[in-house]
Amino acid sequence: MVLTGKTGAVWTPLEVLGIAREKFQPDPQHVYLTGHSMGGHGTWFLGATYPDKWAAIAPSAGYPTLKGYGSADGLIPDSSEVPMEQMLLRAGNQSDVPKLVSNYKPLGVYVFHGDADRTVSVNYARQMRDSLGKFHPDFSYYEYPGGEHWFGDISVDWNPIFDFFKWHLRKVDTAVNQIDFMTASPGISDAYRWASVQQQLHPLQYSRIRLQRNLAAGTITGTTENVRLLRFDLGDFTPGTTVKVTIDGVESQHTAGKSPVYLLGGKTVTAPALTEKGPHRYGTLKDAFNHRMVFVYSTGGSAAENEWSYNKARHDAETWYYRGNGAVDIIADKEYNAAQYKDRGVIIYGNSSTNKAWSRFLSGCPIQVSRNKVTAGSKTWTGGDLCASFVWPLKGSDVASVGVITGSGIEGMKAAYANQYFAGASGFADFMVYSAKMLETGAAGVKLAGFYDHAWQLSPSEMVAND
């Protein structure tokens, strides 16, 4: 089965894959991914992010990352010496495909691009060719002579790609005994086959696991980078036998069976509570826009504050309609009913002084915003020109989150217009507090940005503050 994507297509590929598997029941060892232009980018991204789902991939005229291609001037940096800028860039790591290039190792990769493409430069393909050439034993590369961005049906219906696919099979899980997997966020991609990164030491920095198992000898060995909590599935070992696991030099023993094993610092622990961060809910502001989110505007503020809240919710809903081809329920704060909207993401507009639903969503959150005041732990800022965006787990749900778009006054609320969280590859941390001056001064106008720890608490080591 070949999953394809075309320029401008609006679909969720993993959902399409699930539907196709259910309807057509293809051989799971014969699943391939290809696409052109935007679909080519999707092929690069999905191949690197979910490498265990495909036998081979073939990006055509694709750009590997949106960080540069999707910017207004193509000059978005991927590094900085400024701590605040480093934190803001870190929030977009999950979309930076070239940093995840080692994940292509288990896949066949066919790179196809026209050498005269003026829309998506062939230099993107050459960049990936050079990166793959340093380690990948199984990739093919072809530049179509004189080919622009679209040079006829062969731009996507290129026989050598499908011949390449025929040569490749996705291995069955029991045949995969070596893992080298990277992720920037377990909330986006946590697992490769029988191992999963459940929590990171430093959220949204890159994590890597290199593992080797021997089913006959009953062993798993390996090393990790930036991994706090690791999960193993031992179902492929002979049930009831002892499996010796040695990770980062720490040894533990386990009984093979259906129950997964969780390791924290190499030591066995029980499965974490769903109230903690995990693949089911890992944060960043954008996580709140999952699970059929509902927009909740304020009615408890001044006429101007309520007008901003309502108009911002409507603006975001219309943006979502155009960008995501989806509809959003917009309701007043006093209309929210937990039973009616169970397990649905919530986006709340306004602050604790204006939105009557604030306390029911955010009573335990360490970040609080009211009229003329913002607090985050022990830090306090005052004035009406402050704006904030942050995420928080939705009470009563194991999966959904609350996203907060707020300001301490009209000036601060209007500053929220500048942050386009629906833009492709835009990275937003778990929380960000800034003044309206950010529109003029950039990162210098950000007061605080960072990530909660595994228990959704503020951690000094995972946030940056400007004095």
Secondary structure as UniProt FT lines:
FT   STRAND          2..5
FT   TURN            7..8
FT   HELIX           13..24
FT   TURN            28..29
FT   STRAND          32..36
FT   HELIX           38..49
FT   HELIX           51..53
FT   STRAND          56..60
FT   HELIX           66..69
FT   HELIX           83..90
FT   TURN            91..92
FT   HELIX           93..95
FT   HELIX           97..104
FT   TURN            105..106
FT   STRAND          108..114
FT   TURN            115..116
FT   TURN            118..121
FT   HELIX           122..132
FT   TURN            133..135
FT   STRAND          139..144
FT   TURN            145..146
FT   HELIX           153..155
FT   HELIX           159..166
FT   HELIX           173..175
FT   STRAND          178..183
FT   TURN            186..188
FT   STRAND          191..192
FT   TURN            193..194
FT   STRAND          195..199
FT   TURN            203..204
FT   STRAND          207..214
FT   TURN            215..218
FT   STRAND          219..225
FT   STRAND          229..232
FT   TURN            235..236
FT   TURN            239..240
FT   STRAND          242..247
FT   TURN            248..249
FT   STRAND          250..255
FT   STRAND          261..264
FT   TURN            265..266
FT   STRAND          267..269
FT   TURN            274..275
FT   TURN            279..280
FT   HELIX           285..289
FT   STRAND          294..297
FT   HELIX           303..324
FT   STRAND          329..332
FT   HELIX           333..335
FT   TURN            338..343
FT   STRAND          346..349
FT   TURN            352..354
FT   TURN            356..357
FT   HELIX           358..362
FT   TURN            363..364
FT   STRAND          367..370
FT   TURN            371..372
FT   STRAND          373..376
FT   TURN            377..378
FT   STRAND          379..382
FT   STRAND          386..393
FT   TURN            395..396
FT   STRAND          401..407
FT   HELIX           410..415
FT   HELIX           416..418
FT   TURN            421..422
FT   TURN            424..425
FT   STRAND          431..435
FT   TURN            436..437
FT   HELIX           438..441
FT   HELIX           442..445
FT   STRAND          446..452
FT   TURN            454..455
FT   STRAND          458..465
//
